[in-house]
């Protein structure tokens, strides 16, 4: 018998090694399940009830064409959440079973989804890229849910599979090719060496916390040997190091954008490439942020990258960078000085310094705001490692929604590993996460962007004992406050409709995280939906009972209101998948469609 000899794969073959018929069919089925659930939640499509089956029911969906139909079983949970039995999902064309393909689904419902013809190709590319990534995650050597309860911080970070739970096209990453995917995505787990540039001070601005200066930061991040090498490189070009600032760039950005698009400034030595970092970094879920694995005590580095992902080009604005450290310093003083935040072990990871480079061709030549003005900037964020006490570990809050390729969820595995009853584990989680957000709103008119990727849980014995909030400078807002922030950070001072003010909790927490958390508990723990929302209500009511001074404000902004605005995120992306929000006035871009019944209303003290 002839022995089969493995064929060595080249780079071209490895780029598609994970794409096979079985995996492709599985990830398409999963994404169509999500698309039906989310588009139905946003009232873009309307599945038709066929037959009730107890808590479950059978539904059908079509676009008016009698020749095809989707069918599935689903449970309707709180907040109009569609928990769809993935195995039940089928498609029939003229009565015959047909393959389930996400791209076909988008085209079949293009009119209902409101996708303009000009935007359809890009959205379809984002769908294809999301599937490509899902197939890679499915095929790679992965850690089981139980193994993740014992994994380190970065192993969990690179194991996350779903991306943003609300957006259907949530891993577009338009701009990355197949080799870039393996080099720069968090799930690939490849270490990255950043590109260091010297940029002319005349074209750049560095800002930092009042307790930190440029020299101290560079000494801590680079060390004396690297600093001497950089200076020698500049002097070899007859340049004075005193005229330059050092700025880290994403390797993809350097090779694909800066070296070519900023060629004029490279040629005239306004930008000098100094080589790649000695330290190795791992990309985080947000793609453009890196964790230093060579020196975990050193800062995260967040870079600009001109890749389209989930409704935005992921650049960094040099203009925004100027005030970023000041925003973080102001917020740090507020949070650290508040006894309630301290009692909950709730804190922030400060963005301690930032630098932005202004390329005159775009910065001065373009009249309107543009992604081309956001190509070269970076910031440094505190590492969480120094915050840990004995016996504590870190885990992204996004992990609470994680399901491994075998279909096992991490949340029940964490609860089991903690030795706590589910109710007690969830109470501790809500006390660490939700209570500080409620306090921020009622005590300070302060809103975070508290989705799973922006929170790092501090765990002890696999139970939450604290939270670290990150992504501060671009994400926080002070809403209609009577005590307004200082003028230098006035961009975080927002005037919003009073009836929309609580969206920072109703939408960002209840609809965009708890909706999925409850569904995970229902599907994987047999934990009743109503039981979870009762715990949420107890957490909110407990806070209000302990802080009677907020009673009048809580009447006006009532977390137990019967309904709240249905804020539709996929509609934003479908409306404009390249700039879905005006960051200077985000409220005007929002897509409101009716209301949602508030699951807390049933537990209100009347």
C-alpha positions as CSV (number, residue, x, y, z in Angstrom):
1,X,0.0,0.0,0.0
2,X,1.3,3.4,-0.9
3,X,1.8,5.7,2.1
4,X,0.3,9.1,1.9
5,X,2.9,11.8,2.2
6,X,1.7,15.2,3.6
7,X,2.1,18.0,1.1
8,X,3.8,21.1,2.5
9,X,1.5,24.0,2.0
10,X,2.9,27.4,0.8
11,X,1.6,30.8,1.9
12,X,-1.0,30.9,-0.9
13,X,-2.5,27.6,0.2
14,X,-2.4,28.4,3.9
15,X,-4.4,31.5,3.3
16,X,-7.5,29.3,2.5
17,X,-6.6,26.2,4.5
18,X,-9.5,26.7,6.9
19,X,-12.1,27.0,4.1
20,X,-13.8,23.7,3.6
21,X,-17.4,22.8,2.7
22,X,-18.4,21.5,6.2
23,X,-17.0,24.5,8.1
24,X,-18.3,27.0,5.5
25,X,-21.8,25.5,5.8
26,X,-21.6,25.7,9.6
27,X,-20.5,29.4,9.8
28,X,-23.0,30.4,7.2
29,X,-25.8,28.8,9.2
30,X,-24.6,30.5,12.3
31,X,-24.5,33.9,10.7
32,X,-27.9,33.6,9.0
33,X,-29.3,32.6,12.4
34,X,-27.8,35.8,13.9
35,X,-29.0,37.9,10.9
36,X,-32.6,36.7,11.3
37,X,-32.6,37.3,15.0
38,X,-31.1,40.8,14.8
39,X,-32.9,42.0,11.8
40,X,-36.2,40.8,13.3
41,X,-35.3,42.5,16.6
42,X,-34.8,45.8,14.6
43,X,-38.1,45.2,12.7
44,X,-36.4,45.1,9.3
45,X,-37.9,41.7,8.7
46,X,-41.0,40.0,10.1
47,X,-40.9,36.2,10.5
48,X,-44.4,34.7,10.3
49,X,-45.7,32.5,13.2
50,X,-46.6,29.0,11.8
51,X,-47.2,27.0,15.0
52,X,-46.8,27.3,18.7
53,X,-44.8,24.5,20.5
54,X,-45.0,25.5,24.2
55,X,-42.3,28.0,25.0
56,X,-41.0,27.6,21.5
57,X,-42.8,28.2,18.2
58,X,-42.1,27.5,14.5
59,X,-41.7,30.5,12.1
60,X,-41.4,31.1,8.4
61,X,-39.7,34.0,6.6
62,X,-39.8,35.1,3.0
63,X,-39.5,38.3,1.0
64,X,-42.7,37.9,-0.9
65,X,-41.2,35.5,-3.5
66,X,-43.4,32.3,-3.3
67,X,-40.5,30.2,-4.6
68,X,-38.3,30.2,-1.4
69,X,-38.8,30.3,2.3
70,X,-36.7,30.0,5.5
71,X,-38.1,28.0,8.4
72,X,-36.9,27.7,12.0
73,X,-37.9,27.2,15.7
74,X,-37.4,30.1,18.1
75,X,-38.2,31.4,21.6
76,X,-39.1,35.0,22.1
77,X,-37.3,36.4,25.2
78,X,-37.4,39.7,26.9
79,X,-36.4,42.8,24.8
80,X,-37.9,41.2,21.7
81,X,-34.9,38.8,21.5
82,X,-35.2,35.9,19.1
83,X,-33.5,32.8,20.5
84,X,-33.3,30.6,17.3
85,X,-32.7,26.9,17.4
86,X,-29.8,26.8,14.9
87,X,-30.2,23.1,14.0
88,X,-33.9,23.8,13.0
89,X,-32.9,26.5,10.5
90,X,-33.7,25.4,6.9
91,X,-34.2,27.0,3.5
92,X,-36.5,25.7,0.8
93,X,-36.5,26.7,-2.8
94,X,-39.6,25.5,-4.8
95,X,-40.2,23.0,-1.9
96,X,-36.7,21.5,-2.0
97,X,-33.9,21.9,0.7
98,X,-31.3,24.5,-0.4
99,X,-28.0,25.5,1.1
100,X,-28.0,28.4,3.6
101,X,-25.7,31.1,2.5
102,X,-25.3,34.4,4.3
103,X,-24.6,36.4,1.1
104,X,-27.7,35.0,-0.6
105,X,-29.8,35.9,2.5
106,X,-28.6,39.6,2.3
107,X,-29.4,39.8,-1.4
108,X,-32.8,38.2,-0.9
109,X,-33.7,40.8,1.7
110,X,-31.7,43.7,0.4
111,X,-34.9,45.8,-0.1
112,X,-36.2,45.1,3.3
113,X,-32.9,45.9,4.9
114,X,-32.7,49.2,3.0
115,X,-29.2,48.5,1.6
116,X,-28.5,51.0,-1.2
117,X,-27.2,49.5,-4.4
118,X,-24.0,51.5,-4.1
119,X,-23.3,50.2,-0.6
120,X,-24.3,46.5,-1.3
121,X,-20.9,45.3,-2.6
122,X,-19.0,46.7,0.4
123,X,-21.5,45.2,2.9
124,X,-21.4,41.9,1.1
125,X,-17.6,42.0,1.3
126,X,-17.9,42.6,5.1
127,X,-20.2,39.6,5.3
128,X,-17.8,37.5,3.4
129,X,-14.9,38.6,5.6
130,X,-16.9,37.9,8.7
131,X,-17.5,34.4,7.5
132,X,-13.8,34.0,6.5
133,X,-12.8,34.9,10.1
134,X,-15.5,32.7,11.6
135,X,-14.2,29.7,9.6
136,X,-10.7,30.4,10.8
137,X,-11.8,30.4,14.4
138,X,-13.7,27.2,13.8
139,X,-10.8,25.4,12.3
140,X,-7.9,26.5,14.5
141,X,-6.7,24.7,17.6
142,X,-9.0,26.2,20.2
143,X,-9.5,26.1,24.0
144,X,-12.7,24.6,25.3
145,X,-15.0,26.7,27.5
146,X,-13.8,24.7,30.5
147,X,-10.1,25.2,29.6
148,X,-10.7,29.0,29.3
149,X,-11.7,29.1,33.0
150,X,-8.0,28.3,33.7
151,X,-6.4,30.3,30.8
152,X,-4.4,33.5,31.1
153,X,-5.7,36.9,30.1
154,X,-4.3,37.0,26.6
155,X,-5.2,33.4,25.8
156,X,-8.8,34.3,26.5
157,X,-8.5,37.5,24.5
158,X,-7.4,35.6,21.4
159,X,-10.0,32.9,21.9
160,X,-13.0,35.2,21.5
161,X,-15.1,34.1,18.5
162,X,-18.2,36.2,18.1
163,X,-17.2,39.9,17.9
164,X,-19.9,42.5,18.6
165,X,-23.0,40.6,19.5
166,X,-25.4,43.0,17.8
167,X,-23.8,43.7,14.5
168,X,-24.2,41.1,11.8
169,X,-21.2,42.2,9.7
170,X,-19.0,42.5,12.7
171,X,-15.6,41.4,11.4
172,X,-15.4,43.2,8.1
173,X,-11.8,44.4,8.4
174,X,-11.8,45.6,4.8
175,X,-8.2,46.3,3.8
176,X,-6.6,43.2,5.3
177,X,-5.6,40.6,2.8
178,X,-5.5,36.9,3.8
179,X,-1.9,37.1,5.0
180,X,-2.7,40.2,7.0
181,X,-5.5,38.3,8.7
182,X,-3.0,35.7,10.0
183,X,-0.5,38.4,11.0
184,X,-2.7,41.0,12.7
185,X,-6.1,39.7,14.0
186,X,-6.5,38.7,17.6
187,X,-7.8,35.3,16.9
188,X,-4.7,34.4,14.9
189,X,-2.6,35.1,18.0
190,X,0.5,36.1,16.0
191,X,2.9,38.4,17.8
192,X,3.5,41.8,16.2
193,X,6.5,44.2,16.2
194,X,5.3,47.8,15.9
195,X,7.0,50.2,13.5
196,X,8.6,53.1,15.2
197,X,8.8,56.5,13.5
198,X,10.5,59.7,14.2
199,X,8.1,62.6,13.3
200,X,9.0,66.2,13.1
201,X,7.8,68.2,16.1
202,X,6.6,71.0,13.8
203,X,4.0,68.5,12.5
204,X,3.1,66.6,15.6
205,X,1.6,67.2,19.0
206,X,2.3,65.1,22.2
207,X,0.1,65.4,25.2
208,X,0.1,63.4,28.5
209,X,-1.2,63.3,32.0
210,X,0.1,66.2,34.1
211,X,2.2,63.7,36.1
212,X,4.0,62.3,33.0
213,X,6.3,63.8,30.5
214,X,7.5,62.7,27.1
215,X,11.1,61.7,28.1
216,X,9.8,59.6,31.0
217,X,7.3,57.8,28.8
218,X,9.9,57.0,26.1
219,X,12.4,55.8,28.7
220,X,9.9,53.5,30.2
221,X,8.6,52.2,26.9
222,X,11.8,51.9,24.9
223,X,14.7,51.7,27.3
224,X,18.1,53.4,27.0
225,X,19.6,51.1,24.3
226,X,16.7,51.6,21.9
227,X,16.7,55.3,22.5
228,X,20.4,55.5,21.8
229,X,19.9,53.5,18.6
230,X,17.1,55.8,17.4
231,X,19.2,58.9,18.1
232,X,22.1,57.3,16.1
233,X,19.8,56.6,13.2
234,X,18.7,60.2,13.1
235,X,22.2,61.6,13.4
236,X,23.4,59.3,10.6
237,X,20.9,61.2,8.4
238,X,22.3,64.5,9.6
239,X,19.2,65.1,11.6
240,X,18.9,66.5,15.2
241,X,17.0,64.1,17.5
242,X,15.8,67.1,19.4
243,X,13.6,68.1,16.5
244,X,11.6,64.8,16.5
245,X,9.1,62.8,18.6
246,X,8.9,59.0,18.5
247,X,5.6,57.5,17.4
248,X,4.6,53.8,17.1
249,X,2.6,52.8,14.0
250,X,0.8,49.6,13.1
251,X,3.0,47.6,10.6
252,X,0.0,47.3,8.2
253,X,-0.5,51.1,8.3
254,X,3.2,51.7,7.5
255,X,3.4,49.3,4.6
256,X,0.0,50.0,3.1
257,X,-0.6,53.6,3.8
258,X,2.0,55.8,5.3
259,X,5.0,54.8,3.3
260,X,3.1,55.6,0.1
261,X,0.4,58.1,1.0
262,X,2.7,60.2,3.2
263,X,5.7,59.7,0.8
264,X,6.3,63.5,0.5
265,X,6.9,63.8,4.3
266,X,9.0,60.6,4.3
267,X,11.1,62.0,1.4
268,X,11.7,65.4,3.2
269,X,12.6,63.6,6.5
270,X,9.5,64.9,8.3
271,X,8.9,61.2,8.9
272,X,11.8,58.9,9.5
273,X,11.4,55.1,9.8
274,X,13.4,53.8,12.8
275,X,12.7,50.2,12.4
276,X,10.5,47.7,14.3
277,X,10.1,47.3,18.0
278,X,12.2,44.9,20.1
279,X,9.1,44.2,22.2
280,X,6.5,41.8,20.9
281,X,2.8,42.7,21.1
282,X,-0.5,40.8,20.7
283,X,-3.5,42.5,18.9
284,X,-6.6,42.8,21.0
285,X,-10.2,42.4,20.0
286,X,-10.3,46.0,18.8
287,X,-7.6,45.2,16.2
288,X,-5.7,48.5,16.5
289,X,-4.8,48.1,20.2
290,X,-1.8,46.0,21.3
291,X,-0.8,44.3,24.5
292,X,2.9,44.1,25.2
293,X,3.7,40.4,25.8
294,X,7.5,41.0,26.1
295,X,6.9,43.4,29.0
296,X,3.3,43.1,30.3
297,X,4.1,45.9,32.7
298,X,4.4,48.4,29.8
299,X,1.5,50.2,28.3
300,X,-1.0,49.0,25.7
301,X,-0.4,50.9,22.5
302,X,-3.3,52.0,20.4
303,X,-2.6,52.8,16.7
304,X,-4.3,54.2,13.7
305,X,-5.2,51.7,11.0
306,X,-7.1,52.6,7.8
307,X,-9.2,49.4,7.8
308,X,-13.0,49.5,7.5
309,X,-14.6,47.6,10.3
310,X,-18.2,47.7,11.6
311,X,-19.2,51.1,10.3
312,X,-16.0,53.0,10.7
313,X,-12.5,53.4,9.3
314,X,-10.4,52.6,12.3
315,X,-8.1,55.6,12.3
316,X,-7.2,57.9,15.2
317,X,-7.7,61.6,15.0
318,X,-4.7,63.8,15.8
319,X,-7.1,66.5,16.8
320,X,-8.9,64.1,19.3
321,X,-5.6,62.9,20.7
322,X,-4.7,66.3,22.0
323,X,-7.4,66.3,24.7
324,X,-7.4,62.5,25.3
325,X,-5.0,62.4,28.3
326,X,-6.8,65.4,29.9
327,X,-10.1,63.6,29.6
328,X,-8.6,60.5,31.3
329,X,-7.1,62.6,34.0
330,X,-10.4,64.3,34.7
331,X,-12.2,61.0,34.8
332,X,-9.6,59.3,37.0
333,X,-9.9,62.1,39.6
334,X,-13.7,61.6,39.5
335,X,-13.7,57.8,39.8
336,X,-10.8,57.5,42.2
337,X,-12.3,60.2,44.4
338,X,-15.7,58.6,44.6
339,X,-16.2,56.2,47.6
340,X,-18.9,54.2,45.8
341,X,-16.7,53.4,42.8
342,X,-13.9,52.4,45.2
343,X,-16.2,50.2,47.2
344,X,-17.1,48.2,44.1
345,X,-13.4,48.0,42.9
346,X,-14.5,49.8,39.8
347,X,-11.7,51.8,38.0
348,X,-10.4,52.9,34.6
349,X,-7.3,52.2,32.6
350,X,-6.0,55.6,31.8
351,X,-4.9,56.7,28.3
352,X,-1.8,58.4,29.8
353,X,-0.3,59.9,26.6
354,X,-1.1,60.5,23.0
355,X,0.6,61.8,19.9
356,X,-0.9,62.8,16.5
357,X,0.8,63.7,13.3
358,X,-0.7,66.3,10.9
359,X,0.0,65.7,7.2
360,X,-0.5,69.2,5.6
361,X,-1.8,67.9,2.3
362,X,-4.9,66.5,4.1
363,X,-5.0,68.4,7.3
364,X,-4.9,71.8,5.6
365,X,-6.0,70.9,2.1
366,X,-9.2,69.0,2.8
367,X,-12.1,71.2,3.8
368,X,-14.2,68.4,5.3
369,X,-13.4,65.8,7.9
370,X,-11.9,62.7,6.4
371,X,-10.4,59.3,7.3
372,X,-7.3,60.6,5.5
373,X,-6.8,63.1,8.4
374,X,-6.7,60.1,10.9
375,X,-3.9,58.0,9.5
376,X,-1.1,58.6,11.9
377,X,-1.6,58.9,15.7
378,X,-1.1,56.7,18.7
379,X,-1.9,56.6,22.4
380,X,-0.6,54.7,25.4
381,X,-3.0,53.1,27.9
382,X,-2.1,51.7,31.3
383,X,-1.5,48.0,31.6
384,X,-4.0,46.3,33.9
385,X,-1.4,43.9,35.2
386,X,-0.2,46.2,38.0
387,X,-3.7,46.4,39.4
388,X,-4.0,42.8,40.3
389,X,-3.9,41.6,43.9
390,X,-2.9,38.1,45.0
391,X,-5.2,35.4,43.6
392,X,-6.8,37.7,41.0
393,X,-6.8,37.3,37.2
394,X,-8.2,39.2,34.3
395,X,-10.8,38.3,31.6
396,X,-12.5,40.3,29.0
397,X,-16.2,40.8,29.7
398,X,-17.0,39.7,26.2
399,X,-16.1,36.2,27.3
400,X,-19.4,36.0,29.1
401,X,-21.1,35.5,25.7
402,X,-18.5,33.2,24.3
403,X,-19.5,29.8,23.0
404,X,-16.8,27.4,21.9
405,X,-16.9,25.4,18.6
406,X,-18.4,22.4,20.5
407,X,-21.3,24.5,21.5
408,X,-20.3,24.9,25.1
409,X,-20.6,28.4,26.7
410,X,-17.9,29.9,28.9
411,X,-20.4,31.5,31.4
412,X,-21.8,28.3,32.9
413,X,-18.2,26.9,33.0
414,X,-17.1,30.0,35.0
415,X,-20.0,29.7,37.4
416,X,-19.4,26.0,37.9
417,X,-15.6,26.6,38.5
418,X,-16.4,29.3,41.1
419,X,-18.4,26.9,43.3
420,X,-21.1,29.5,43.6
421,X,-24.8,29.1,42.8
422,X,-25.7,30.9,39.5
423,X,-27.8,33.5,41.3
424,X,-25.0,34.4,43.7
425,X,-22.4,34.6,40.8
426,X,-24.7,36.9,38.9
427,X,-25.3,39.1,41.9
428,X,-21.6,39.6,42.3
429,X,-21.2,40.3,38.6
430,X,-24.0,42.9,38.6
431,X,-22.6,44.5,41.7
432,X,-19.3,44.9,40.0
433,X,-20.6,46.0,36.6
434,X,-24.1,47.4,36.6
435,X,-24.1,49.1,40.0
436,X,-21.2,51.4,39.1
437,X,-22.8,52.3,35.7
438,X,-26.1,53.2,37.5
439,X,-24.1,55.3,40.0
440,X,-22.2,57.0,37.2
441,X,-25.5,58.1,35.6
442,X,-27.4,59.2,38.7
443,X,-24.5,60.8,40.6
444,X,-22.4,62.3,37.8
445,X,-24.5,62.3,34.5
446,X,-21.7,60.1,33.2
447,X,-22.1,57.6,30.4
448,X,-19.5,55.0,29.3
449,X,-19.5,52.7,26.3
450,X,-19.8,49.6,28.5
451,X,-19.9,46.8,25.9
452,X,-18.1,43.5,26.5
453,X,-14.8,44.4,24.8
454,X,-14.5,47.6,26.8
455,X,-14.6,46.0,30.2
456,X,-12.0,43.8,31.8
457,X,-13.3,41.7,34.6
458,X,-11.2,41.1,37.7
459,X,-11.8,37.6,38.9
460,X,-10.9,35.7,42.0
461,X,-11.8,32.0,42.2
462,X,-13.6,32.6,38.9
463,X,-16.1,35.1,40.4
464,X,-16.1,38.8,39.6
465,X,-14.6,41.1,42.3
466,X,-14.1,44.2,40.2
467,X,-14.1,45.9,36.8
468,X,-11.6,47.9,34.7
469,X,-13.2,50.2,32.1
470,X,-11.1,51.2,29.1
471,X,-11.4,53.1,25.8
472,X,-12.1,56.4,27.7
473,X,-11.1,59.3,25.5
474,X,-13.3,58.5,22.5
475,X,-16.2,56.8,24.3
476,X,-17.3,58.6,27.5
477,X,-19.9,61.4,27.6
478,X,-21.3,63.8,30.3
479,X,-25.0,64.1,29.5
480,X,-26.9,67.3,30.1
481,X,-24.9,67.9,33.3
482,X,-25.5,71.1,35.3
483,X,-21.8,70.9,36.4
484,X,-20.1,70.8,33.0
485,X,-16.6,69.5,32.3
486,X,-13.6,71.9,31.9
487,X,-13.4,73.7,28.6
488,X,-10.3,71.8,27.5
489,X,-12.3,68.6,27.4
490,X,-15.6,70.0,26.3
491,X,-16.0,67.4,23.6
492,X,-17.3,65.0,26.2
493,X,-20.0,67.4,27.2
494,X,-23.2,66.3,25.3
495,X,-26.6,67.9,25.1
496,X,-29.1,65.1,24.4
497,X,-32.9,64.7,24.4
498,X,-34.0,64.0,28.0
499,X,-36.0,61.0,27.0
500,X,-33.0,59.5,25.3
501,X,-30.6,60.2,28.1
502,X,-31.0,56.7,29.7
503,X,-30.1,55.0,26.4
504,X,-26.6,54.8,27.9
505,X,-28.0,52.0,30.1
506,X,-31.2,50.9,28.3
507,X,-29.5,50.5,24.9
508,X,-25.8,50.0,25.7
509,X,-26.3,47.7,28.7
510,X,-29.8,46.1,28.6
511,X,-30.3,45.7,24.9
512,X,-26.7,45.4,23.6
513,X,-25.3,43.1,26.4
514,X,-27.8,41.8,28.9
515,X,-30.2,40.7,26.1
516,X,-27.5,38.2,25.0
517,X,-26.3,37.4,28.5
518,X,-29.8,36.3,29.4
519,X,-30.2,34.3,26.2
520,X,-26.9,32.5,27.0
521,X,-28.2,31.7,30.5
522,X,-31.5,30.4,29.0
523,X,-29.8,28.3,26.3
524,X,-26.8,26.9,28.1
525,X,-27.8,26.9,31.8
526,X,-31.6,26.4,31.8
527,X,-31.8,29.7,33.7
528,X,-35.1,31.4,33.3
529,X,-35.1,34.8,31.4
530,X,-37.4,36.3,34.0
531,X,-35.0,35.1,36.8
532,X,-32.1,37.0,35.3
533,X,-34.0,40.3,34.9
534,X,-35.3,40.0,38.5
535,X,-31.6,40.0,39.6
536,X,-31.0,43.1,37.4
537,X,-34.0,44.8,39.0
538,X,-32.7,43.9,42.5
539,X,-29.3,45.4,41.7
540,X,-30.9,48.7,40.5
541,X,-33.4,48.9,43.3
542,X,-30.7,48.1,45.9
543,X,-28.7,51.0,44.6
544,X,-31.6,53.4,44.7
545,X,-32.7,52.3,48.2
546,X,-29.1,53.0,49.4
547,X,-29.0,56.5,47.7
548,X,-32.4,58.2,48.4
549,X,-30.8,61.5,47.3
550,X,-31.3,60.3,43.7
551,X,-35.0,59.6,44.1
552,X,-36.3,62.6,42.2
553,X,-33.8,62.1,39.4
554,X,-34.8,58.4,39.3
555,X,-38.4,59.4,38.8
556,X,-37.5,61.5,35.7
557,X,-35.0,59.0,34.4
558,X,-36.7,55.7,35.5
559,X,-34.9,52.5,34.9
560,X,-38.2,50.7,35.8
561,X,-40.2,52.5,33.0
562,X,-42.7,50.4,31.1
563,X,-40.9,50.9,27.8
564,X,-37.8,52.5,26.3
565,X,-36.7,53.5,22.8
566,X,-35.7,50.7,20.4
567,X,-32.2,51.9,19.2
568,X,-31.2,49.9,16.1
569,X,-27.5,49.5,15.5
570,X,-27.6,47.4,12.4
571,X,-29.8,50.0,10.7
572,X,-26.9,52.5,11.3
573,X,-24.5,50.2,9.5
574,X,-26.9,49.3,6.7
575,X,-27.6,53.0,6.2
576,X,-23.9,54.0,5.9
577,X,-21.4,51.2,6.4
578,X,-18.4,53.5,6.1
579,X,-19.3,56.3,8.6
580,X,-22.3,55.2,10.5
581,X,-22.1,57.9,13.2
582,X,-21.1,61.5,13.3
583,X,-18.9,61.3,16.3
584,X,-19.3,65.0,17.0
585,X,-23.1,64.7,17.1
586,X,-23.9,61.0,17.4
587,X,-27.5,61.5,18.4
588,X,-28.6,62.8,15.0
589,X,-27.5,59.6,13.3
590,X,-29.3,57.2,15.6
591,X,-32.0,54.9,14.2
592,X,-35.0,54.7,16.6
593,X,-37.9,52.3,15.7
594,X,-40.7,52.2,18.2
595,X,-40.1,50.9,21.7
596,X,-39.1,47.8,23.7
597,X,-40.9,46.5,26.7
598,X,-38.6,47.0,29.7
599,X,-38.2,43.7,31.6
600,X,-37.5,45.6,34.8
601,X,-41.0,47.2,34.8
602,X,-42.5,44.0,36.3
603,X,-40.3,44.4,39.4
604,X,-40.9,48.1,40.0
605,X,-41.8,49.3,43.5
606,X,-45.0,51.3,42.9
